[in-house]
Amino acid sequence: MDDLSAILASIFSSGTFNEMLRRATPVALAAIGGSLTEHAGIMNIGMDGMILMGAFTAVAVSWLAGSAWLGLVAAILVGILVGLFFALFVVKFQSDEFIIGTALNIFAGGLTVFLLRTLFQVKGTFQGTPDRPVVGLPQVDLGFLKQIPFLGDVLDGSSLFIFLTWGLVALMWAFVYRTPWGFWIRAAGEEPGTLRTAGISPEKMKWLSSVLCGAFCGLAGAQLALGNVTMFAEGMSNSRGYVAFACVIFGAANPGKAYLAALMFGFFDALGYRLQDYHMNANLTSMIPYVITVVMMVYVVVRSQQKKTRAASQTLS
């Protein structure tokens, strides 16, 4: 009984929730961008590759320039370029977004490994050199807020972008649901013919959503590589782009709901990490957040089928 109490105390400790926020933030940032492409009628599973290229660029530029902010800007710019590349094939050439997204993820994995080994002559991870380390994003000192029980411990020492993400979620919710541009993006996915009749190009809205998604994924990569850690590792996106896509579907492309779904992923990811302290197999515990993600997707599919069945029965009656 005492062992169970110790495990529960560890699971619901301030450290676990601090880890939850840290692990959820890159997923949440990508999910915000994925919400835009989903509204525009684009199934963007290429976010994992976008995150990975953003992470590599952020580390490379941060190390070369000695500035995390330049690394952040470079990651966003690379994300925008990749978003343009994705839109070129999906919107301009009307290629299958699933194929293009898969190809993008594979390409990003191979390219970052090649550049890591070619430019830095290392395999696996790059943390800079002894005389010039990779510069990370700043952490927030809460000052007097540290004195707040539990909450101060959860938030103190967190990366700046954990807090900025809250503002971005609110900003993008307002953009999607309270501005003409958001309305046009949603119309591009739901009623493109009507939007075209109104004189607005659905294709331009799809391009815009893809570019913004790339920017957010680049930001997610920078947070992953310079906020959570200060290094780049081969394949460090670790399927977070797919998880972000699952969060988008689970949250019905609502930025706020997608963020809550990302928090759930972050909690179970942190939970798996905590359970390793009790000699549980690391390979087993690392599966927990991804199993939960699969359960999320199954729930969405079942719920969707139930709604269709209910609507059909009402129509027949």
N, C-alpha and C positions, 0 to 999 in steps of 0.2 A: 504493500500500500504506500509506503514511504517512497519507493522507487517511482510509482505512478505519479505521485504528487510532485516529485522532482522533475519528471518529464513534462508534466502539464505546466509547471512553473516556468520551465525553460522555453516551451513552445509559445506561451503567451507572455513572454518577457518583452521589455522595451527593445532589446536587441533584435528579436525576431521581427518586430514591426518596422524597425529601422532598416533591416535587411529586405523586408517586403517592399518598402518604398524604393530602395536602391535597385532592386531587381525588376520592379514593375515599370519604372520610368522609361527605359528604352522601348519596351513593348508598347507602352501607352503612346509615346510620341509617334511611333510607326502606325499605330492604330488610328490616330487622328488623321494622318495622311490617307490611310486606307479607307477611312470613312468617306472621304471626298471622291475617290475613284469609284467606290461602290455606289454612291449616289448618282454618279455620272454614267452608270451602267457598265463599268469595267471591273472585271474580277482580277485584281492585281495580286497574284501570288509571287510576283518578283520582288516583293519587299525585302525578303531575306538577303538577296544579292545587293540591294540598295544599301541596307544597313551595313553589310560587310565592307563594301567599298567606301562608305562614309567613315567607318572605323579605321580602315587602313590609311585613308587620306588624312584624317585628323591626327593620327599618331605621327605619320611621316612629316607633315608640315609643322606640327608642334615641335618635333625634334630638330628639324632643319632650321626653323625660324626662332626657336626658343620662346614661342608664344602659344599658349593654349587657345587664345582667341582667334589667332590666324588659322590654327588647325580647325577650329569650329567653323569659321567662314569657308574655308576650303572644302570641308566635308559637306556643307550645305550646297556649295556650288557644284560639286561632283554629283550630289544627289539630284540637283536640277538637270544636269546633263544626262544622267541616266534616265530620269523621268522623260526628257525629250526623246531619248533613244527609244524608250518603251512606247511612247505615244506615236512615234514615227511608224512603227510596225503595226501597232494595234489600231490606231485611228486613221492614219494616212493610207497604209497598205491593207487595212482590215484583216490582219492576220489573227489567228486564234490566240487570245490573251493567255490561255493556259500554257500553250506551247512556248510562247515568247517569254512568259514569266519563268517557266522551268529552265529554258535556255539561259536566261539572264542570271539565275541563281548558280547554275553550273559554271557559266563564264566568270562570274565574280569570284567564285571559289578558286578556280584555276589561276585567274589573273593575279589575285592578291598573294597567292603562294609563290607564283613566279616573280613578282616584284619584290616580295620579302627576301627571297633567296638571291635575287640578282642585284638589288640595290643595297641591301644591308648584309648580304653574305651570312645569313642566319637561317636556321630551320626551327619551326615550332613557334617561338615567341620572340618579340623584340621589345626591349625596355629601355632602349637608348644605350649610351656608353657611360663608363664611369665618370668621364669628364663632362658629359653632356646628357643628362637624363631626359626622358620625355616629360614635358611640363603638363600637369593635369589641370582641369578646371577648378576654380576656387570652391572652397567649402564655406558654408554659412556659419558665422558665430552668432548665436541667438542672444547673447548678452544676458539681460535679466530674465529672459524667457527660459533660461536653463533651470531656473528655480521651480518651474511648474512641475509637480510630480508626474512621473511617467512620460507625459507629452514632451517635456524638455529633453529627456533622454532619447526619445524616439526621433526627434527632429534635429537635435544638436549635431553639428559636424557633417550634415548632409550636403551633397552637391547642390550648387545654386540652381541647377535645372530641375531638381525635384520640386522646388517651389515654383519655378517659372512654368512648369508643366501644368500646374493648377490654373494659372492664368491663361495659358494657351488653350486648355480644354474649354474654359468659359468663352474665350474669344472666338474659337472655331465653332462652338455651338451657336453663338450669336450670328456668325458669318453664314452658316448653313441655313438657319431657320428664320433669320431676321433681316437679311439683306437681299436686294435684287440678284446679286451675283450668286448667292447660295440657292435662291429659287431657280435661277437659270441652270445651275449645275444639276439640281434635282430633276428639273424638267428634261434635261439632256438624256437622262437615264430612263425617265418614266414616259414622257410624251415628246420625243424629239420632233415629230411632225408638227405638233402644235407650236413648239418653240420656234421652229423654222418659219412657220406662218407669221409669227410675231416679229420676224426680222432678226432673230438671234440665231447664230450658227451653233448647232449642237456640237459640231466637231471642235470648235474653238473652246467650248466649255469642257470637253473631254481632254483637250490639250492642257488647259489650265489645271484641271484636277490632277492630271498625271504629273505635271511640273511641281505642284504644291505637295503631292505625295512624296515625290523624290526629295524635296527639300526637308520634309519632316523625317524621312528615313535617314537622310544624311545627318540630321540633328540627332536622331536616335543612335546612329553609329558613333558620333562624337561623344555623346553621353556615356555610351557603353565602354568606349576605349579610354576616355580622358576623365570621365566623372566617376564611374564605378571603379575603374582601375587606371593605371597609367602605362599601358602596354597594348601591343597587338599580338594576337595569337591566331594561328591558322584556323579558319572556320569558327571564329569566336562568336559569330552571330548565333550559332547553335540552334537553328530553326526558330529564332525569335520572330522572324518575319512571318512564318506560318502561324505562330501563336497569335501575332498581331492580327492576322487575317481572321483567325477564329474569333478573336475579341470583337472585330468589326461585325461579323455575322451574328454573334451572340448578342451584341448591343444594338442590332438593327441599324448599323451605321450612324448611330447617335454618339457624338464624341464623348458625352458624359457617361453614357452606359458602357461604351467601349473602355473608358478609363477604369470604371469599376470592375469590368471583366479582367483588365490587366492587373489590377490590384489583387484579384483572386488568384491569378497565376503567380504573382509575386509572393503571395503568402505561402502557397504550397511549394514554391521553389525554395523559399527560406525555410519552410518546415522540413523539407528533405535534407537541407544542409544541417539543420539543428539535430536531426535524428542520427546523423553520423557520429555525434558526440557520444551516443549510446551504443557504439560498436555495431550499428546496422550497416549492411553492405552499401557502399557508396553508389554502385551501379543500380541497385534497387531503389534507393531513396531519390536518385536523380530522375527516375522515371515518373515520380509522383506528379509534378506539374503537367507533364505531357499526357499522362493518363487522364487527368482532370480536364485538359483541353479537349481530348477525344470525347469525354462524357458531355462536355459543353456542346460540341457539335451534334452529337446524337440527340441531345435534348432539343436543340433547335430544329433538327429535321423532323423529329416526332411531333413537336408542337406545330410545325408548319403543316404536316400531314393531317393532324387533328383539325386544324382550322379549315383546310380544304374539304375534308369529309363533312364537317359541320355545315359549311357553306353549301355544299352540294345537296345535303339532306334538306336544308331549309328551302332551297330552290325547288326541289321535287315536291315538297309539301305545299 
